[in-house]
Amino acid sequence: MKRLLVVVGVLALSKAGFGQALPRLLDHNTLGWVVYSGDLQVSEKWFLHTEYQLRRVQLLGTQQQHLARLGVGHQLTNRVTVSGGYTYFQTHEYGRYPTVMGRPQPEHRLYEDVTLSDELGRLQLAQRLRLEQRWLGTRSDEGAGSVQDWDYQHRIRYQLSGSFPLQGPTIDNGEWYLNAFDELFIGFGRNVGNNVFNQNRISGGLGYRFTDHAKVELNYLNQVTQHADPDPVSGRPVFEINNGVRLNILYDLDFTDAAH
């Protein structure tokens, strides 16, 4: 599976990088993301996933995107977890070459994923493969009025993440740790067009565990995104090169403890 994903990623990057007849336009933005994520354990093997992301550019000066996610997960084994659910996504007008004009553009998603967890000594690793079915809403060219059409697309995402304790062999309450991840996004299907390589995110930083249910992480984030359509004026492909900070707030609740 990992070899297949590497091949797909190389082919996508080759198409994005070397298959373009015109030089790229680069759009640099400074990110400021705040992310809440929480799992609500409802039984020994089942949990609900809740998530909200507030994304801004110019650090916190301008709206970029909003994301709200609700899902259901099941732990198959100690190493394997499967989940799926619904995501609402909203993009605002931002950057030198905005993809959205006027009113924000909505998007609805369904997702399914599988996560494989491993330990290499003190290093805790997780691999996640996610499939997404996306409905992207579009308004008029001026960005006014109601949504006129919905564009259906598929996307596959592969994330490799890890955490490493700084104060002992494991990450325990009241201790600091390092964390990092890299995630590749590949679009596929008839409506994707030139946007096969959709984006890549790499992030790393410092985390602190208050309890086994509460953590906070402050990370550096680098995001490379290819726009689905070229710049309408020059016809050149547009790539966003975004860098900034991401604050992750992780808070889980275990309702099985209350039942006992």
C-alpha positions as a Markdown table, in Angstrom:
| # | Residue | x | y | z |
|---|---|---|---|---|
| 1 | Met | 0.0 | 0.0 | 0.0 |
| 2 | Lys | 2.8 | 2.5 | 0.9 |
| 3 | Arg | 4.6 | 1.7 | -2.3 |
| 4 | Leu | 1.5 | 2.3 | -4.3 |
| 5 | Leu | 0.9 | 5.6 | -2.6 |
| 6 | Val | 4.4 | 6.7 | -3.3 |
| 7 | Val | 4.0 | 5.9 | -7.0 |
| 8 | Val | 0.7 | 7.8 | -7.1 |
| 9 | Gly | 2.3 | 10.8 | -5.4 |
| 10 | Val | 5.3 | 10.9 | -7.7 |
| 11 | Leu | 3.1 | 10.7 | -10.8 |
| 12 | Ala | 0.8 | 13.4 | -9.5 |
| 13 | Leu | 3.7 | 15.7 | -8.6 |
| 14 | Ser | 5.2 | 15.0 | -12.0 |
| 15 | Lys | 2.0 | 16.1 | -13.7 |
| 16 | Ala | 1.7 | 19.2 | -11.5 |
| 17 | Gly | 5.4 | 20.2 | -11.8 |
| 18 | Phe | 6.7 | 19.1 | -15.2 |
| 19 | Gly | 3.5 | 18.7 | -17.2 |
| 20 | Gln | 2.8 | 22.5 | -17.1 |
| 21 | Ala | 3.5 | 24.4 | -20.3 |
| 22 | Leu | 3.5 | 27.7 | -18.5 |
| 23 | Pro | 5.5 | 28.8 | -15.5 |
| 24 | Arg | 3.7 | 28.8 | -12.1 |
| 25 | Leu | 2.2 | 31.7 | -10.3 |
| 26 | Leu | 3.1 | 31.5 | -6.6 |
| 27 | Asp | 0.8 | 32.9 | -3.9 |
| 28 | His | 2.5 | 33.1 | -0.4 |
| 29 | Asn | 0.2 | 33.4 | 2.6 |
| 30 | Thr | 0.9 | 33.4 | 6.4 |
| 31 | Leu | -1.3 | 30.9 | 8.2 |
| 32 | Gly | -2.9 | 31.0 | 11.6 |
| 33 | Trp | -5.0 | 27.9 | 12.3 |
| 34 | Val | -6.8 | 26.9 | 15.5 |
| 35 | Val | -8.0 | 23.3 | 15.6 |
| 36 | Tyr | -10.2 | 21.5 | 18.2 |
| 37 | Ser | -10.4 | 17.8 | 18.0 |
| 38 | Gly | -12.2 | 15.5 | 20.5 |
| 39 | Asp | -13.2 | 11.8 | 20.6 |
| 40 | Leu | -16.2 | 10.8 | 22.7 |
| 41 | Gln | -15.9 | 7.2 | 23.9 |
| 42 | Val | -19.4 | 5.7 | 24.0 |
| 43 | Ser | -18.5 | 2.0 | 24.4 |
| 44 | Glu | -15.4 | -0.1 | 24.6 |
| 45 | Lys | -14.9 | -0.2 | 20.8 |
| 46 | Trp | -17.0 | 2.7 | 19.5 |
| 47 | Phe | -16.5 | 6.5 | 19.7 |
| 48 | Leu | -17.8 | 9.7 | 18.2 |
| 49 | His | -15.4 | 12.1 | 16.6 |
| 50 | Thr | -15.9 | 15.9 | 16.8 |
| 51 | Glu | -13.7 | 18.5 | 15.1 |
| 52 | Tyr | -13.7 | 22.2 | 14.3 |
| 53 | Gln | -11.0 | 24.2 | 12.5 |
| 54 | Leu | -10.8 | 28.0 | 12.3 |
| 55 | Arg | -8.3 | 28.9 | 9.5 |
| 56 | Arg | -7.1 | 32.4 | 8.8 |
| 57 | Val | -4.3 | 34.0 | 6.8 |
| 58 | Gln | -2.2 | 37.1 | 7.6 |
| 59 | Leu | -1.9 | 35.1 | 10.9 |
| 60 | Leu | -5.3 | 35.9 | 12.3 |
| 61 | Gly | -6.2 | 38.9 | 10.2 |
| 62 | Thr | -8.3 | 37.5 | 7.3 |
| 63 | Gln | -10.7 | 34.6 | 7.1 |
| 64 | Gln | -9.5 | 31.7 | 5.0 |
| 65 | Gln | -11.6 | 28.6 | 5.8 |
| 66 | His | -13.9 | 27.0 | 8.3 |
| 67 | Leu | -14.2 | 23.2 | 8.9 |
| 68 | Ala | -16.7 | 21.3 | 11.0 |
| 69 | Arg | -16.5 | 17.4 | 11.2 |
| 70 | Leu | -18.6 | 14.8 | 12.9 |
| 71 | Gly | -17.9 | 11.1 | 12.6 |
| 72 | Val | -18.2 | 7.6 | 14.1 |
| 73 | Gly | -15.2 | 5.3 | 14.7 |
| 74 | His | -14.7 | 1.7 | 15.6 |
| 75 | Gln | -11.5 | 0.1 | 17.0 |
| 76 | Leu | -11.1 | -3.2 | 15.2 |
| 77 | Thr | -7.9 | -4.2 | 17.0 |
| 78 | Asn | -5.2 | -2.5 | 19.2 |
| 79 | Arg | -3.6 | -1.3 | 16.0 |
| 80 | Val | -6.4 | -0.8 | 13.5 |
| 81 | Thr | -9.2 | 1.8 | 13.7 |
| 82 | Val | -11.9 | 2.6 | 11.1 |
| 83 | Ser | -14.1 | 5.6 | 11.0 |
| 84 | Gly | -16.3 | 7.7 | 8.7 |
| 85 | Gly | -18.6 | 10.7 | 8.8 |
| 86 | Tyr | -19.5 | 14.1 | 7.4 |
| 87 | Thr | -17.6 | 17.4 | 7.0 |
| 88 | Tyr | -18.8 | 20.9 | 6.3 |
| 89 | Phe | -16.2 | 23.1 | 4.7 |
| 90 | Gln | -16.3 | 26.8 | 3.8 |
| 91 | Thr | -13.7 | 28.8 | 1.8 |
| 92 | His | -13.5 | 32.6 | 1.8 |
| 93 | Glu | -11.8 | 35.0 | -0.6 |
| 94 | Tyr | -8.1 | 35.4 | 0.2 |
| 95 | Gly | -4.7 | 35.6 | -1.4 |
| 96 | Arg | -3.4 | 37.3 | -4.5 |
| 97 | Tyr | -5.2 | 34.8 | -6.8 |
| 98 | Pro | -8.4 | 33.9 | -4.9 |
| 99 | Thr | -10.4 | 30.9 | -6.0 |
| 100 | Val | -13.5 | 32.4 | -4.3 |
| 101 | Met | -15.0 | 35.8 | -5.1 |
| 102 | Gly | -17.5 | 37.6 | -2.9 |
| 103 | Arg | -19.5 | 35.3 | -0.6 |
| 104 | Pro | -17.8 | 32.2 | 0.8 |
| 105 | Gln | -18.0 | 29.0 | -1.1 |
| 106 | Pro | -19.5 | 25.9 | 0.7 |
| 107 | Glu | -18.5 | 22.3 | 0.4 |
| 108 | His | -20.0 | 19.1 | 1.8 |
| 109 | Arg | -18.0 | 15.9 | 2.2 |
| 110 | Leu | -18.4 | 12.3 | 3.2 |
| 111 | Tyr | -15.3 | 10.5 | 4.4 |
| 112 | Glu | -14.1 | 7.0 | 5.3 |
| 113 | Asp | -10.7 | 6.2 | 6.7 |
| 114 | Val | -8.5 | 3.5 | 8.3 |
| 115 | Thr | -5.7 | 4.2 | 10.8 |
| 116 | Leu | -2.8 | 1.9 | 11.6 |
| 117 | Ser | -0.9 | 2.6 | 14.8 |
| 118 | Asp | 2.7 | 1.3 | 15.5 |
| 119 | Glu | 5.5 | 1.8 | 18.1 |
| 120 | Leu | 9.2 | 2.0 | 17.2 |
| 121 | Gly | 10.8 | 2.2 | 20.6 |
| 122 | Arg | 9.8 | 5.5 | 22.1 |
| 123 | Leu | 8.3 | 6.8 | 18.8 |
| 124 | Gln | 4.6 | 6.4 | 18.3 |
| 125 | Leu | 3.5 | 6.3 | 14.7 |
| 126 | Ala | 0.1 | 6.4 | 12.9 |
| 127 | Gln | -0.7 | 5.9 | 9.3 |
| 128 | Arg | -4.1 | 7.1 | 8.0 |
| 129 | Leu | -5.7 | 6.5 | 4.6 |
| 130 | Arg | -8.8 | 8.6 | 4.0 |
| 131 | Leu | -11.2 | 8.6 | 1.0 |
| 132 | Glu | -13.4 | 11.7 | 0.5 |
| 133 | Gln | -16.5 | 12.3 | -1.6 |
| 134 | Arg | -16.8 | 16.1 | -2.2 |
| 135 | Trp | -19.6 | 18.4 | -3.3 |
| 136 | Leu | -18.2 | 21.8 | -4.0 |
| 137 | Gly | -20.7 | 24.7 | -4.4 |
| 138 | Thr | -20.2 | 27.5 | -6.9 |
| 139 | Arg | -21.9 | 30.9 | -7.2 |
| 140 | Ser | -22.0 | 33.4 | -10.0 |
| 141 | Asp | -18.7 | 34.8 | -11.4 |
| 142 | Glu | -19.1 | 37.8 | -9.1 |
| 143 | Gly | -19.5 | 35.6 | -6.0 |
| 144 | Ala | -23.0 | 36.8 | -5.3 |
| 145 | Gly | -26.3 | 35.1 | -4.9 |
| 146 | Ser | -27.0 | 31.5 | -3.9 |
| 147 | Val | -25.1 | 28.4 | -4.9 |
| 148 | Gln | -25.8 | 27.7 | -8.6 |
| 149 | Asp | -24.1 | 24.4 | -9.0 |
| 150 | Trp | -22.4 | 21.5 | -7.1 |
| 151 | Asp | -19.2 | 20.0 | -8.5 |
| 152 | Tyr | -18.7 | 16.3 | -7.4 |
| 153 | Gln | -15.1 | 15.1 | -6.9 |
| 154 | His | -13.1 | 12.3 | -5.2 |
| 155 | Arg | -10.0 | 12.7 | -3.2 |
| 156 | Ile | -7.6 | 10.3 | -1.4 |
| 157 | Arg | -5.4 | 11.4 | 1.5 |
| 158 | Tyr | -2.4 | 9.6 | 3.1 |
| 159 | Gln | -1.1 | 10.9 | 6.5 |
| 160 | Leu | 2.0 | 9.7 | 8.4 |
| 161 | Ser | 2.2 | 11.2 | 11.9 |
| 162 | Gly | 4.3 | 10.6 | 15.0 |
| 163 | Ser | 5.0 | 11.7 | 18.5 |
| 164 | Phe | 8.1 | 11.3 | 20.7 |
| 165 | Pro | 8.3 | 11.8 | 24.5 |
| 166 | Leu | 10.8 | 14.2 | 25.9 |
| 167 | Gln | 10.6 | 13.3 | 29.6 |
| 168 | Gly | 10.6 | 9.5 | 29.7 |
| 169 | Pro | 10.0 | 6.3 | 27.7 |
| 170 | Thr | 6.3 | 7.2 | 27.2 |
| 171 | Ile | 4.1 | 10.3 | 27.0 |
| 172 | Asp | 2.5 | 10.7 | 30.5 |
| 173 | Asn | 0.4 | 13.3 | 32.3 |
| 174 | Gly | 2.2 | 16.6 | 32.9 |
| 175 | Glu | 4.9 | 15.9 | 30.2 |
| 176 | Trp | 6.1 | 17.5 | 27.0 |
| 177 | Tyr | 6.5 | 15.7 | 23.7 |
| 178 | Leu | 7.4 | 16.3 | 20.0 |
| 179 | Asn | 4.8 | 15.7 | 17.3 |
| 180 | Ala | 4.9 | 15.9 | 13.5 |
| 181 | Phe | 2.9 | 14.8 | 10.4 |
| 182 | Asp | 3.0 | 14.9 | 6.6 |
| 183 | Glu | -0.2 | 14.5 | 4.6 |
| 184 | Leu | -0.5 | 14.1 | 0.8 |
| 185 | Phe | -3.9 | 14.9 | -1.0 |
| 186 | Ile | -4.6 | 13.4 | -4.4 |
| 187 | Gly | -7.7 | 14.2 | -6.4 |
| 188 | Phe | -9.2 | 11.7 | -8.9 |
| 189 | Gly | -12.3 | 11.4 | -11.1 |
| 190 | Arg | -13.6 | 13.1 | -14.1 |
| 191 | Asn | -14.2 | 16.5 | -12.5 |
| 192 | Val | -10.7 | 16.9 | -11.0 |
| 193 | Gly | -9.0 | 18.2 | -14.2 |
| 194 | Asn | -5.4 | 19.5 | -13.6 |
| 195 | Asn | -5.8 | 19.3 | -9.8 |
| 196 | Val | -4.6 | 15.7 | -9.4 |
| 197 | Phe | -2.0 | 16.9 | -6.9 |
| 198 | Asn | -4.3 | 18.8 | -4.6 |
| 199 | Gln | -2.0 | 19.7 | -1.8 |
| 200 | Asn | 0.6 | 18.6 | 0.7 |
| 201 | Arg | 0.9 | 19.6 | 4.4 |
| 202 | Ile | 3.9 | 19.1 | 6.7 |
| 203 | Ser | 3.8 | 20.1 | 10.3 |
| 204 | Gly | 5.8 | 19.7 | 13.5 |
| 205 | Gly | 6.0 | 21.2 | 16.9 |
| 206 | Leu | 5.8 | 20.8 | 20.7 |
| 207 | Gly | 2.9 | 19.3 | 22.6 |
| 208 | Tyr | 2.0 | 19.1 | 26.3 |
| 209 | Arg | -0.2 | 16.4 | 27.9 |
| 210 | Phe | -2.3 | 17.6 | 30.8 |
| 211 | Thr | -4.2 | 14.3 | 31.3 |
| 212 | Asp | -4.8 | 11.2 | 29.1 |
| 213 | His | -7.9 | 13.1 | 27.8 |
| 214 | Ala | -6.4 | 16.6 | 27.3 |
| 215 | Lys | -3.5 | 17.8 | 25.2 |
| 216 | Val | -2.3 | 21.0 | 23.5 |
| 217 | Glu | 0.1 | 21.3 | 20.6 |
| 218 | Leu | 1.8 | 24.4 | 18.9 |
| 219 | Asn | 3.1 | 23.5 | 15.5 |
| 220 | Tyr | 4.8 | 25.1 | 12.5 |
| 221 | Leu | 2.7 | 24.3 | 9.3 |
| 222 | Asn | 3.7 | 24.3 | 5.7 |
| 223 | Gln | 1.0 | 23.9 | 3.1 |
| 224 | Val | 1.5 | 23.6 | -0.7 |
| 225 | Thr | -1.8 | 23.8 | -2.7 |
| 226 | Gln | -2.5 | 23.7 | -6.4 |
| 227 | His | -5.5 | 25.6 | -7.6 |
| 228 | Ala | -8.0 | 23.6 | -9.7 |
| 229 | Asp | -8.1 | 26.2 | -12.4 |
| 230 | Pro | -5.4 | 28.4 | -13.8 |
| 231 | Asp | -5.2 | 32.2 | -13.3 |
| 232 | Pro | -8.0 | 33.6 | -15.6 |
| 233 | Val | -5.8 | 36.5 | -16.7 |
| 234 | Ser | -2.5 | 34.8 | -17.6 |
| 235 | Gly | -3.6 | 31.2 | -17.9 |
| 236 | Arg | -0.8 | 30.1 | -15.7 |
| 237 | Pro | -1.2 | 27.5 | -13.0 |
| 238 | Val | -1.4 | 28.8 | -9.4 |
| 239 | Phe | 0.3 | 27.2 | -6.4 |
| 240 | Glu | -0.2 | 28.5 | -2.9 |
| 241 | Ile | 2.9 | 28.3 | -0.7 |
| 242 | Asn | 1.5 | 28.8 | 2.8 |
| 243 | Asn | 3.4 | 28.9 | 6.1 |
| 244 | Gly | 2.4 | 29.7 | 9.6 |
| 245 | Val | 1.3 | 28.2 | 13.0 |
| 246 | Arg | -1.3 | 25.7 | 14.0 |
| 247 | Leu | -2.6 | 25.4 | 17.5 |
| 248 | Asn | -4.1 | 22.0 | 18.2 |
| 249 | Ile | -6.5 | 21.5 | 21.2 |
| 250 | Leu | -7.3 | 17.9 | 21.8 |
| 251 | Tyr | -9.9 | 17.0 | 24.4 |
| 252 | Asp | -11.5 | 13.6 | 24.7 |
| 253 | Leu | -14.4 | 12.4 | 26.9 |
| 254 | Asp | -15.0 | 8.9 | 28.1 |
| 255 | Phe | -18.7 | 8.2 | 28.8 |
| 256 | Thr | -18.0 | 4.6 | 29.6 |
| 257 | Asp | -16.3 | 5.7 | 32.9 |
| 258 | Ala | -19.5 | 7.5 | 34.0 |
| 259 | Ala | -21.5 | 4.3 | 33.2 |
| 260 | His | -19.5 | 2.4 | 35.7 |
